[in-house]
Amino acid sequence: MPVAIMNGLGEAFDNGSNIFKVAKKFGVSSFAFLVRALNLRIITLDRYRTLKTEADMAFHIFLQNEEEKKLKQKKKKGGPDPYLLRLNKNSRLFTQIVLDAFRGGFIGPTLASSLLNTQVNKFPKLEAFL
C-alpha cells in the first residue's frame, strides 16, 4: 500500500476492530495490513503486537457472528414442499391421470416418471398431496 494511503488511515490504528474493518475494505487480512504498517514504520512493534491481539479477537467475533447467521438460515424453512410445487406445476388432474394409468399398468414406470418429472419411488410422496 502506498504510504499516502496508509497515513490517511490514522483512525484505523486506534483498535483491533478498526484494523479488521479497514483490512477487509482493502481485501487483505488483518495480519497483512498490520505487517505492512509495521514495515512502513507507521506503527511501532509494541503497537503492532497490541493491535494484532485485538484484531485476532475481532476476527474471532466476526467468525462467531457468521456461524450464527448460517445456523439461523439453516433453521428457516425453505418454502413449500417440492412435491406440492411439482403437483401444482403438472396440475392435479394430469398427475392423477398419469398415476392411475401407471397403477393400472397402461403406461410403464419410465414414461410415468418422465411425464410427472418425478422418480417412481417418490410417487407416494406426490400422491400424498393429491
N, C-alpha and C positions, 0 to 999 in steps of 0.2 A: 504494500500500500504506500502511496506517496506520503511524504512527511506532512504536506499541507493538509491532506485529508485527516491524518491521524491527529494533528494539532487542533483541528476543528472539533474533535471529539472529547474534549476535556471532561464533560459530564459523564462520558462513558466509563471513565475510570473511577467513579465515585464508589461503586459497589459491584459485586459479582452478578447481580441480576441485570444491571445495565450492560455489563460485558456480554452476557449471554444474548441479550436483545440485539445489540449492535453487531455482534459476530454473525447472528442469524441473518441480519439485513445484508451483510457482505457475502453471505453464503460460505462462511468458513466456520471452523469450530472455535469455541471459546479459547481453547488452548493455543491454537494457531494465531488467533488475534492477540493474545497476551504475549506470546513469544515474539511476534513481530513488533509489538510496542516496546518490549524489553530490548530487542536488538537495535531498535531505532533510538533507544535511550529516552523514551517518553516516560517510562516508569522505572522505578528502582527495583532491584532484586527482591528486597523485602516487600515492596508493594505488589510485585508480581506474585509472590507466594501467597500473600493475603487474598488477592483477587482471584487467584487460581482456586483456592479453597472455597471461596464464596461462589464462584462461577460453577464449580462442581456441584455444590448444594443446589443452586438454581436449576442446573440441568437435571438433577435427580427429581426435583419437584415437577419440572416440565414432563419428565417421563411418567411420573405417577399420574399427572393430570391426563396425559394421553391414554394411559391404560384405563383410567376411569371412563373416559369417553368411549373407548372401544367396548367396555363392558356394558355401558348404557345402550349402545347401539345394538349389541347382541340381544339384550333383554327385550327390545322393542319388537313387536310383531311386524312381519314384513308385508302385511296386506292380506288380501283374501286368499283363500286356498287355491292352489294352481289348478286343481281338478274342477272347482267351481268356475274358474275363468275359462277353462277348456270347454266345459259344458255350455256356457253362455256363447262362446265363440262358434261352436259347432251347431248350436240350437238344441233344445231339449228333444224336440220331435225327431230330428235326424239321428241324434245319439240313441234314442230309444229304438228306432227302426233298425239301426245297424246292430245294436246289441241283441235285439230279438232275432235278427237274421243269423247272427253268429251262433247264438244259443240253439237255434233250430237247425243248424248245420247247412244253411243255404249259402253262406259265404265262409271262407276259410279265415284262420286267425291272422294271417299276414294282411289280407285285404281289410279286415275289420280294424286291425291296428293302424293301417295306413289311413283309412277313412277318418278315424277318430283322432289320429295323431297321438295315440296313447299305447303303451305296451300292453300286451294281452294280460299279463299278470297284474296290471293296475286297473283292469276293468271293474272289479268290485268297489274300488275307491270312487271311480267315476259314477257307478250306479248308486252309490250312497247319496249323491247329490240330486238324483232324479226325483 
